[in-house]
Amino acid sequence: MKFERQALAALLAGLAMGAAQADAVNEVAYGSISGTAITFSELTDGATLDGLLSSGGVQFGERFLGQELAVAKAPRLGSTTQQDWFDDLSHGSPAAGLTLLAGAAGANLGAYDYGDANGVALFGAGPLAGAADGFGAISARFASPVSALGFQLRDADGGAITLSLYRLDGSLIQSVDLSGRTDGFFGFSRSGATADVAGFSLTNRDGYYGVSLDNLVLSVAAPVPEPGSYALMLAGMAVIGGVARRRRRD
């Protein structure tokens, strides 16, 4: 009986571990994500996008149906007197289906050509559109769910940046805090390569220029068993073996 209780405890621990890891998002090397990058090269410098954008099979907008748009104020980096205004999507949750919505005219999305090898990037215009672009939210819905994604952040100056990943039913997988990051390439992968990431929202409170998005890559990898899955399997085998031995003794 004692052995069976111990095996059952191990089985339950394995279940808990597997459930926790199934919800995890891991940061990985951008270069480890295979796929064709969405570069926004079809956009022109200074373009103002008042509707939804479709690029590389991905649809882009300001937010999802169910998310409430608010304005957040944050001190400008390096200043004790100046504030910048940003899109805030922390109120409400996306409705099932991840229906994208465009922002108000002039405050939705825009494009900027950095004049380097990576060229044009996409930014959220935000509440100060025209006076200070890049402070707005960017939300994206994929043609089908993926297990990994990567992108290039541009104009990031170490302010607060949040990447929220969603399933198709609107439930939040995880909000990844990218605060303190500067320009660079970043990658994210679901534990066990679970292909349930159907879209994301990217918001920031990064002063001066906000942030822009470029070189978005999406991938669906073959599922990989998690350590919790192995623990669950071993615990189950232990329970079965223990019960069988006990029956033989009886």
N, C-alpha and C positions, 0 to 999 in steps of 0.2 A: 504493500500500500504506500509506504514511504517513497519507494522508487517511482511509483506511478504519479504521486503528487509532484515530485521533483521534475519528472518528464513533462507533466502538464504545465508546470510553471515555466519551463524552458520553451514549450510550444507557445504559450501566451506571450512570452517575451519576444519570441521571433515574430509573432504577428504584429506586435506593437512596433518593433523595429522596422519591419517591412512597410507598415503603414506610414511611419514617419518619413522614411526615405523615399517613398513613392511621391511625396509632395515636394521634394527638394529640387532646387535649381542650383547647379554648380557653375562657377565661372571657369571657362576653359580658354585655351589659346584661340584667337580668331582664325588663325591659319589651319586649325584642326577641323573647321567646319567646311564641308564640301558644298559646292553649289555656285550658281551664277550670280554675281553681285548685281544688285539694283543700284545703278549709279546716278540716276536722274539726269542723264546726259541729254534727254530730249527737252529739258526745260531750259529756258533762256535766263540769263542774269537779270535779276530785278523783277521777275515775273510774279504777279499777284494772283493767287489761285483762290477764287471765291467758292468753288464747288469741291466735290470729292475728286481726288486724283487717283487714276489707275496707272501703275507702273510695274512692269515685270510680273504681272499676275497678282499683285498686291494692291489693295485699295487703302488710300490714306485720307484722313479727315482730322477734325479737331478732337472729337470725343465720340463715345458710344451712347446710343439711346439708353437712358437710365442714369447716366452720369450727369450730375449737376455742375454747371460751370460757375465758378466763383473767381474772385480776384484776391490774390495774396500779395501782401507787401513785404518786402525784405530789404534790409540795409544794403546799399551798394557796397561791393567789396572794396575795402580800403577807405571807406568813408564813414564818418560818424553822424553825418547830417542828411545825406541823400538816400532816397529809397527808390527802388524799382518795383514795378507792378507786373505780376505774372498770372498766367492761367492756373487755376486750382481745380483739380478734379477729385478731391478727397471726399466729396459728399455724393452719396448715391452710388449705385453699382450698375454695371452694364446689364441690360436685359438679355434674355436668352436669344441667341442668334447673332449677337454682336453687330447690330445695325449701326453703321457709321453715320455721323452727323457732321456737316460742315459748320464752321464758325460764321460769325457775322461777316458781311461783306467788308473786305479790307483787313479783317482780323483773323483770317483762317490760316492759310499756308502761303509760303513764298519760297523763292529760289534765289540763291546767291552763288556766283561763280568766284571761287577763290583764286583763280588764275594759276593753279598749279596742276600737277599731273592728275589729281583727282577731280578737278573741275567743279561742277555744280553740286550743291548740297541742298537739302530740303530743310526749312525751318518753320516753326509755328509762329505766326505773326504776333498774336497776343494782344492784350488790352491797350498797349501803347504803340500799336501798329503804325508804321510810318515814322514815328519819332524814335522808336527803339524796337527793332524786329528781333525775333529769336526768343522772346519771353513767353511764347504760346505753347500749348500742348500739341503733340503729334500722336495720333492714334492710327493703328494699322490693323487691317483684317486680312488674313491669309486665305488663299483659295482653298486650302485644306490644312488641317493641323500639322504641326511640325514638332520635332523633338529637340531641335537646336537652332539658334540664330546668332548672328553676329552683326556688328555694324561699326562704323567709324563715327566718333563724336568729334565735332569741329567747333571751335570757339569756346570750348569748355575752359573755365578759369578757376576751377576748384570750388565752385559753389555747390549748392544742393541740387542733386539730380536723382529722380526716381523712375525706375523702369518697372511697370506693373504688367505681369503676364496673365492672360485670361484663357479659360477654356471656352468652347463654343456656347456652352449654356450660360455664360456670363460669370461663372464663379472664378474667384481669384486664385491663381496657382501660387504666386508669390510676388511681393514687391521687393525689388532689389535696390538697395541704396548705393548709388554711384557717387555720392557726395565726395568732394575732394579730388575727383578725377580731372585730368586735363586732356587735351587733344590726344586721341589715340584710337586703336582698334580693340574691340572687346567682344568676347564670345560667351554664350551661355547655353548650357545643356541640361535637359531633364535627367534626373537619376533613372537608371535603367532604360534610358532612351525612350521614355514614354512619349508617344506622339500625340499630345493633347493641347499644345500651345496653339491657339487659334488666332491670337492677336495680342496687341500690347498698347499701352499708353505710356508716353514718355513726357514727363513734366520736369521743369527746372526752376530754380531760384538762383540762377547763376548771373550775377550782375554784368554790366557793361554791354555784352553782346548776346547773352543767352547761349543757347546751343543749337547746332544744326546736325542733321542726320545724313549720312552718306554710306555707300557701299554696304547695303543691307544684304545679308546672305541667310538663306533658310535651308534646313536640311532635315531629312527623316532618316535616322540611323536604325539599324537592326536592334531590337530590344536586348539588353544585357542584364542577366540576373543580378540582383543586388545581394550584398552580404546577408541582409535580413531574410532573403528568399532561401539562401543556403541554410541559415540557422533554422528556419521554419521546416525545411525538408528533413534536416537531421533530427530535430526534435520530434517530428512526426514518426520517423523511423524508430527512434528510441522508444516512443510510447507503444508502437506496434510490437517491437521486439520484447519489451518488458511484459506486456500483456500475454504474449505467446508463451514466454518462459514461465510465467506464473501459472498459466493454465496447465502446462505440462507437469509442473510440480504438484498441482492440485489433482 
